[in-house]
Amino acid sequence: MGPLTDGMTQLCGEIVALRGARKSFVKDICHNGAAMRRSFSQAHAEMAAKTKKERRDFVVSLKEKVADLRQGFAADLDGARRAWVGK
């Protein structure tokens, strides 16, 4: 065989090898991407549950604080009324 034939044979072999490597690379990317999406979904679900509980606890605490403030204001107003009327 001549140098041209040898070069063409070598080039053909490299093309076939690179095609296989590219196919394997794309398969790995798809597999890793799917695993990453599953991981993100799981982390998002955990974070959503945690923050939901935190928000619920915050709202309960806020309602209690507001109720305490309203009771305090009501008591102050009642005291002011009594003082105004002279009781």
C-alpha atoms as an extended CHARMM CRD file, in Angstrom:
* protein
*
        87  EXT
         1         1  MET       CA              0.0000000000        0.0000000000        0.0000000000  PROA      1               0.0000000000
         2         2  GLY       CA              1.0800000000        3.5050000000       -0.6520000000  PROA      2               0.0000000000
         3         3  PRO       CA              1.3220000000        6.3960000000        1.7970000000  PROA      3               0.0000000000
         4         4  LEU       CA             -2.0130000000        7.8080000000        0.6110000000  PROA      4               0.0000000000
         5         5  THR       CA             -3.7970000000        4.5170000000        1.2420000000  PROA      5               0.0000000000
         6         6  ASP       CA             -2.1580000000        4.1770000000        4.6460000000  PROA      6               0.0000000000
         7         7  GLY       CA             -3.1590000000        7.7350000000        5.5460000000  PROA      7               0.0000000000
         8         8  MET       CA             -6.7500000000        7.1790000000        4.4270000000  PROA      8               0.0000000000
         9         9  THR       CA             -6.9510000000        3.9130000000        6.3880000000  PROA      9               0.0000000000
        10        10  GLN       CA             -5.5990000000        5.6220000000        9.4960000000  PROA      10              0.0000000000
        11        11  LEU       CA             -8.0120000000        8.5450000000        9.0710000000  PROA      11              0.0000000000
        12        12  CYS       CA            -10.9450000000        6.1650000000        8.6570000000  PROA      12              0.0000000000
        13        13  GLY       CA             -9.9490000000        4.3310000000       11.8430000000  PROA      13              0.0000000000
        14        14  GLU       CA             -9.7100000000        7.6150000000       13.7500000000  PROA      14              0.0000000000
        15        15  ILE       CA            -13.1430000000        8.7070000000       12.4910000000  PROA      15              0.0000000000
        16        16  VAL       CA            -14.7100000000        5.4360000000       13.6350000000  PROA      16              0.0000000000
        17        17  ALA       CA            -12.9840000000        5.6490000000       17.0300000000  PROA      17              0.0000000000
        18        18  LEU       CA            -14.0220000000        9.2720000000       17.5520000000  PROA      18              0.0000000000
        19        19  ARG       CA            -17.5930000000        8.4770000000       16.5460000000  PROA      19              0.0000000000
        20        20  GLY       CA            -17.6990000000        5.7750000000       19.2220000000  PROA      20              0.0000000000
        21        21  ALA       CA            -16.1540000000        8.1100000000       21.7860000000  PROA      21              0.0000000000
        22        22  ARG       CA            -18.6770000000       10.8360000000       20.9020000000  PROA      22              0.0000000000
        23        23  LYS       CA            -21.5700000000        8.3890000000       21.1960000000  PROA      23              0.0000000000
        24        24  SER       CA            -20.2970000000        7.2580000000       24.6070000000  PROA      24              0.0000000000
        25        25  PHE       CA            -19.8230000000       10.8780000000       25.6940000000  PROA      25              0.0000000000
        26        26  VAL       CA            -23.3880000000       11.8350000000       24.7390000000  PROA      26              0.0000000000
        27        27  LYS       CA            -24.7390000000        8.7470000000       26.5220000000  PROA      27              0.0000000000
        28        28  ASP       CA            -22.7980000000        9.6930000000       29.6790000000  PROA      28              0.0000000000
        29        29  ILE       CA            -24.0540000000       13.2860000000       29.5080000000  PROA      29              0.0000000000
        30        30  CYS       CA            -27.6580000000       12.0850000000       29.2150000000  PROA      30              0.0000000000
        31        31  HSD       CA            -27.2230000000        9.6830000000       32.1280000000  PROA      31              0.0000000000
        32        32  ASN       CA            -25.4460000000       12.2590000000       34.3160000000  PROA      32              0.0000000000
        33        33  GLY       CA            -27.9670000000       14.9410000000       33.3910000000  PROA      33              0.0000000000
        34        34  ALA       CA            -30.8680000000       12.7040000000       34.4030000000  PROA      34              0.0000000000
        35        35  ALA       CA            -29.1590000000       11.8730000000       37.7030000000  PROA      35              0.0000000000
        36        36  MET       CA            -28.5070000000       15.5730000000       38.3210000000  PROA      36              0.0000000000
        37        37  ARG       CA            -32.1530000000       16.4600000000       37.5970000000  PROA      37              0.0000000000
        38        38  ARG       CA            -33.3130000000       13.7760000000       40.0440000000  PROA      38              0.0000000000
        39        39  SER       CA            -30.9410000000       15.1530000000       42.6650000000  PROA      39              0.0000000000
        40        40  PHE       CA            -32.1700000000       18.7040000000       42.0800000000  PROA      40              0.0000000000
        41        41  SER       CA            -35.7980000000       17.5810000000       42.3160000000  PROA      41              0.0000000000
        42        42  GLN       CA            -35.1460000000       15.7870000000       45.5910000000  PROA      42              0.0000000000
        43        43  ALA       CA            -33.2520000000       18.7630000000       47.0410000000  PROA      43              0.0000000000
        44        44  HSD       CA            -36.0210000000       21.1200000000       45.9250000000  PROA      44              0.0000000000
        45        45  ALA       CA            -38.6920000000       18.9540000000       47.5640000000  PROA      45              0.0000000000
        46        46  GLU       CA            -36.7310000000       18.8220000000       50.8220000000  PROA      46              0.0000000000
        47        47  MET       CA            -36.1380000000       22.5740000000       50.7730000000  PROA      47              0.0000000000
        48        48  ALA       CA            -39.8180000000       23.2530000000       50.0350000000  PROA      48              0.0000000000
        49        49  ALA       CA            -40.9340000000       21.1070000000       52.9570000000  PROA      49              0.0000000000
        50        50  LYS       CA            -38.4360000000       22.7710000000       55.2960000000  PROA      50              0.0000000000
        51        51  THR       CA            -39.3240000000       26.3140000000       54.2880000000  PROA      51              0.0000000000
        52        52  LYS       CA            -43.0470000000       25.5160000000       54.4230000000  PROA      52              0.0000000000
        53        53  LYS       CA            -42.6430000000       24.4680000000       58.0650000000  PROA      53              0.0000000000
        54        54  GLU       CA            -40.5350000000       27.5560000000       58.8050000000  PROA      54              0.0000000000
        55        55  ARG       CA            -43.1300000000       29.8600000000       57.2210000000  PROA      55              0.0000000000
        56        56  ARG       CA            -45.9430000000       28.1700000000       59.1220000000  PROA      56              0.0000000000
        57        57  ASP       CA            -44.0500000000       28.5340000000       62.4230000000  PROA      57              0.0000000000
        58        58  PHE       CA            -43.3070000000       32.1930000000       61.6320000000  PROA      58              0.0000000000
        59        59  VAL       CA            -46.9690000000       32.9590000000       60.8940000000  PROA      59              0.0000000000
        60        60  VAL       CA            -48.1100000000       31.2550000000       64.0980000000  PROA      60              0.0000000000
        61        61  SER       CA            -45.5480000000       33.2350000000       66.0950000000  PROA      61              0.0000000000
        62        62  LEU       CA            -46.5260000000       36.4560000000       64.3460000000  PROA      62              0.0000000000
        63        63  LYS       CA            -50.2140000000       35.8780000000       65.0810000000  PROA      63              0.0000000000
        64        64  GLU       CA            -49.3980000000       35.3250000000       68.7630000000  PROA      64              0.0000000000
        65        65  LYS       CA            -47.3030000000       38.5040000000       68.9420000000  PROA      65              0.0000000000
        66        66  VAL       CA            -49.9930000000       40.5670000000       67.2210000000  PROA      66              0.0000000000
        67        67  ALA       CA            -52.6640000000       39.1520000000       69.5450000000  PROA      67              0.0000000000
        68        68  ASP       CA            -50.5030000000       40.0610000000       72.5550000000  PROA      68              0.0000000000
        69        69  LEU       CA            -49.9900000000       43.5990000000       71.2130000000  PROA      69              0.0000000000
        70        70  ARG       CA            -53.7180000000       44.0300000000       70.5670000000  PROA      70              0.0000000000
        71        71  GLN       CA            -54.5170000000       42.8710000000       74.0910000000  PROA      71              0.0000000000
        72        72  GLY       CA            -51.9410000000       45.2970000000       75.4710000000  PROA      72              0.0000000000
        73        73  PHE       CA            -53.3630000000       48.1940000000       73.4330000000  PROA      73              0.0000000000
        74        74  ALA       CA            -56.8970000000       47.2700000000       74.4810000000  PROA      74              0.0000000000
        75        75  ALA       CA            -55.8420000000       47.2550000000       78.1250000000  PROA      75              0.0000000000
        76        76  ASP       CA            -54.1330000000       50.6490000000       77.7010000000  PROA      76              0.0000000000
        77        77  LEU       CA            -57.2340000000       52.1100000000       76.0350000000  PROA      77              0.0000000000
        78        78  ASP       CA            -59.4400000000       50.6790000000       78.7510000000  PROA      78              0.0000000000
        79        79  GLY       CA            -57.1760000000       52.2020000000       81.4040000000  PROA      79              0.0000000000
        80        80  ALA       CA            -57.2500000000       55.5520000000       79.6040000000  PROA      80              0.0000000000
        81        81  ARG       CA            -61.0650000000       55.4470000000       79.4050000000  PROA      81              0.0000000000
        82        82  ARG       CA            -61.3100000000       54.6660000000       83.0990000000  PROA      82              0.0000000000
        83        83  ALA       CA            -58.9230000000       57.4770000000       83.9350000000  PROA      83              0.0000000000
        84        84  TRP       CA            -60.8850000000       59.8720000000       81.7190000000  PROA      84              0.0000000000
        85        85  VAL       CA            -64.1860000000       58.9690000000       83.3710000000  PROA      85              0.0000000000
        86        86  GLY       CA            -62.6240000000       58.9220000000       86.8190000000  PROA      86              0.0000000000
        87        87  LYS       CA            -63.0390000000       55.2760000000       87.7750000000  PROA      87              0.0000000000
